[in-house]
Amino acid sequence: MVGLEYDSSRKFNTINRNFSTNATTGAVSGQYAPIPYNFEFELAIYVRNTEDGTQILEQILPYFTPDFTVTVDLIPTLGRKYDMPVILNSVTPQTEYEGDMSTTRLIIWNLSFTVKGYIFPPVSTVGLIEQANTNIYTDSRSTLSQKVYVDYANGSGVLVTGEVVRSSSKNKTGTVVYFANNSGGTLVVSDLNDLLEEDDVIVGDYSNATYTINTVDLNPLKTVAIITVPDPVSANSDEDFGFTETITEFPSTLT
């Protein structure tokens, strides 16, 4: 081998992975896509007589037009086979005969090849995916729904789900969707006429509960949570199975 060069024309998606399952243990082996490289090889045929060289060549050259493709199982663990072209680039004769009468004449044929091969990353054992979680979020700073935290220690009463809360000094109103009756002081309000802000004092129309807003949550608000598991849960890889879904919608996603 006289050299190698990266071949961008055969590049796979970098995050593609190949997988294989052990039929006995159920363990899954995974490997990221191989990196394509062109390997340059030279082969020299040394003969004493010209006829010997041509007879060897005529048994090699007919297979290359100009390439000869072989299928190779390079990673037996994954059982993934690759077609690798071997390209014959050139055939060059060379004769060495200078010297005294005792020097042996050498007739050489130099064959240059390119193998379109790969360099492989390591094979790793990965676990089975037994549960898929899908979460859908919405902007928390929206008048449709807003999540804030109140000063629970210095407030009074318990806000009731469905009641209207008001910030009279700023003429803001909204409907209670969720209130954590604990030191966390989490409050979610929907159908706002204006966004709540820190230090706003809110009062419940029904409960008369009163709290001061400490913090406005800027993180997206989880509106839907979907949990998908195989059915049966004991299903192994390469087996037939269905799936069941558990869907939780807002405001239950807050608990």
C-alpha positions, -999 to 999 in steps of 0.1 A, spaced: 0 0 0 15 33 -10 -12 58 1 -48 65 11 -71 95 5 -105 105 19 -133 101 -7 -160 127 -1 -181 115 -31 -190 83 -12 -197 99 22 -226 86 42 -247 107 66 -225 110 97 -252 101 122 -264 70 103 -259 38 123 -259 1 115 -275 -23 140 -275 -60 145 -292 -82 171 -278 -113 188 -305 -139 184 -296 -157 216 -291 -128 241 -311 -101 223 -282 -77 227 -280 -50 200 -247 -40 184 -244 -7 168 -219 12 147 -218 46 130 -215 48 93 -180 39 79 -157 66 65 -149 62 28 -112 61 18 -94 52 -14 -64 29 -8 -36 30 -33 -18 -2 -40 11 -12 -62 19 -47 -74 52 -56 -90 56 -88 -111 92 -99 -114 101 -124 -142 132 -136 -159 117 -140 -194 93 -117 -213 70 -146 -221 65 -154 -184 54 -118 -177 29 -116 -205 14 -150 -195 9 -137 -159 -7 -104 -171 -32 -122 -194 -45 -140 -164 -51 -107 -145 -61 -80 -169 -93 -95 -183 -109 -92 -149 -105 -54 -147 -127 -33 -170 -112 -12 -155 -125 -23 -121 -133 -56 -104 -159 -55 -76 -157 -78 -46 -184 -82 -19 -167 -83 15 -182 -90 50 -159 -66 68 -178 -65 101 -190 -100 108 -206 -88 141 -231 -67 121 -235 -90 91 -233 -60 68 -216 -66 35 -200 -40 13 -193 -39 -25 -157 -27 -29 -145 -18 -64 -108 -25 -71 -97 -3 -100 -67 -10 -122 -52 24 -129 -21 15 -150 2 -13 -162 39 -2 -167 67 -24 -180 103 -19 -167 134 -38 -177 167 -38 -158 195 -52 -179 225 -29 -174 256 -44 -157 282 -70 -163 276 -104 -177 270 -119 -142 241 -95 -135 207 -110 -138 183 -93 -161 150 -83 -145 118 -78 -163 92 -60 -141 56 -52 -147 42 -25 -123 4 -26 -117 -13 3 -99 -46 -3 -81 -72 18 -62 -94 1 -37 -125 20 -28 -127 9 8 -138 21 42 -124 28 77 -148 17 104 -156 32 138 -158 9 168 -188 -15 173 -207 -8 206 -234 -26 224 -265 -5 228 -296 -11 249 -331 -18 235 -354 12 233 -383 2 256 -400 35 259 -404 66 236 -413 99 252 -428 127 231 -434 161 246 -451 191 230 -445 225 243 -460 260 238 -447 295 245 -451 302 282 -452 340 277 -485 339 259 -519 353 269 -533 319 261 -515 304 291 -487 317 314 -468 300 342 -456 320 372 -444 314 408 -460 332 437 -448 342 472 -466 314 489 -452 320 524 -466 356 525 -498 350 506 -532 338 519 -559 314 508 -560 288 481 -567 297 445 -594 275 429 -591 260 395 -615 278 371 -618 310 391 -609 344 377 -579 362 392 -573 399 390 -544 423 394 -566 453 401 -539 479 401 -529 469 366 -563 458 353 -552 423 344 -574 393 345 -571 355 338 -585 321 347 -567 297 371 -558 265 353 -534 251 380 -523 261 414 -499 242 436 -510 245 472 -475 241 486 -443 260 490 -436 257 453 -463 283 446 -467 273 410 -496 290 392 -508 286 356 -533 312 343 -551 311 309 -572 335 289 -552 365 300 -560 400 288 -523 409 295 -492 391 306 -485 389 344 -453 403 357 -431 401 388 -445 420 418 -481 419 404 -506 412 433 -534 389 422 -566 382 440 -591 353 433 -627 364 427 -641 333 444 -615 323 470 -603 358 477 -569 343 479 -541 369 475 -506 364 463 -477 384 450 -459 370 419 -422 363 425 -410 349 392 -423 346 357 -413 312 341 -398 319 307 -395 282 298 -419 266 272 -450 251 288 -456 214 283 -490 209 268 -489 172 257 -469 143 269 -470 110 249 -454 78 263 -451 49 238 -442 14 250 -441 -20 231 -470 -44 235 -462 -68 250 -435 -50 271 -414 -82 271 -410 -79 233 -374 -83 221 -357 -69 190 -366 -86 157 -398 -98 172 -434 -89 161 -450 -65 185 -475 -37 187 -475 -6 210 -496 13 234 -497 50 240 -504 70 271 -514 106 263 -514 133 290 -527 167 281 -524 201 297 -529 209 326 -523 174 338 -488 176 323 -479 200 352 -481 174 379 
